[in-house]
Amino acid sequence: MYLKINNKIIPIKIANTLKEKLIGLSMQKNIKYGLIIPNCNHIHTFLMTESIDVLFLNQNNKVLYKYQNMLPGRTFKVNEDIKKTKVLELPQNSSQSLKIGDILIFESEHII
């Protein structure tokens, strides 16, 4: 799966297991992909080696909150229903053109 922002294609992975959700993008260097964390309303950037962009999305992939260039060692929580919210972690500065209210369209790599 991928997301296209300003004609730049960003590969997107999904954190399906508890371990993947807890680790997120921690300890990654030179991050080139995004990570969706389903059923999530609270993240941290402990053990991060660089800043990331963080978007909180609703079930329709509408941007509810945006935190651009979130530094390592931070936490961020939103007051939304955890079952109706997901987080999209992106490489730093990749969400500059996005704003609250935008609806993201994730594309599949496989065309049938």
N, C-alpha and C positions, 0 to 999 in steps of 0.2 A: 504494500500500500504506500501511497505517497501523497504529498500535499504540494500544490504549486502556488508559490507566493512570488509575485513580481517576476514571472517567467523563470523562477528558480525552482527546481524540483528538489524536495526534501523527502528522503525515504522516511517512513514512519513504521515503528514497531509497536506492538501492544504488550503491555505487562500483564500477563495472564495469571501468574502464580504470586503467592504472597511474597516470596523471595524477590521476584522481579519488581514487585511494587515497592518493597522496602529499599532495594538498592537503587532503583531508578537509573539515573545517569551518573551516579557516584563513581569516582575514581576513573572516569573516562577523560581522555585527553584529546584535544582537537575534534570535538564533537561535530559530526556531519549528518546526524539523523535526529529525528524526533521520537518521542516516546509518549504513547497514550497510557494513562493510568485510569482504568475504569473505576467507577464507584469510589470516588476520592474527593474530599473537600479540604485536605490538609497535606502540605508537602514540606519537605526540608531539603536543604542543600548542604548538609553535613557531608564531609569527605569529598566534596566536589573540588575539582582542580581548576575550574573556570566558571564564569557566570553563564547563566542560561536565561532564555525567555520562557515565561510561564503563562499559559492561558488556561483559565477555567471555563469549561464548556457545559452547556446543558445537553439534554438528550437529542436535540436537533442540531448539535454542533454550533450553536450560537455562542459567541464569545461573551461571557458574563463578566469576567475580570481579566485584567492583563497586568503582568509585572515584567517589565523589560529589563534585561541585564541583572537578574537576581544574583547577588553575590554569594559565594560559598559561606556556609555557616549560618544561614538564615532559615526561618520558618515562615509559612504563610498559610493562613486558614481563612476560609470563607464561610459565611453563615447560610449555606445552602444544604438541601437534603443530599446526603452522601450517595443515596441510590439514584439520584437524578443528575449527578454532577460527575464530570471526569476532568482530568488534567492533561494538558498537552505540554510537554517539556520540549523546547526547541533550542537549537544552537543560538548563541548570543547574537543579537541584532537581526535575527531573521524575521521578527514580527513587527518591524518598524511601521510597515504600511497598514497593519491590521488595527482595527479599533473595536471597542465594545459595541456589540450589536451585529457585527459581521457574522455571517454564516459560512463556515468552512466546508469545503467539499473535498472529501478524500477520494482519491482515484485508486482503482485497482491496477496492478501491473499486468493482469491477465484480461485480455479482451476476448469475449466469446462471440 
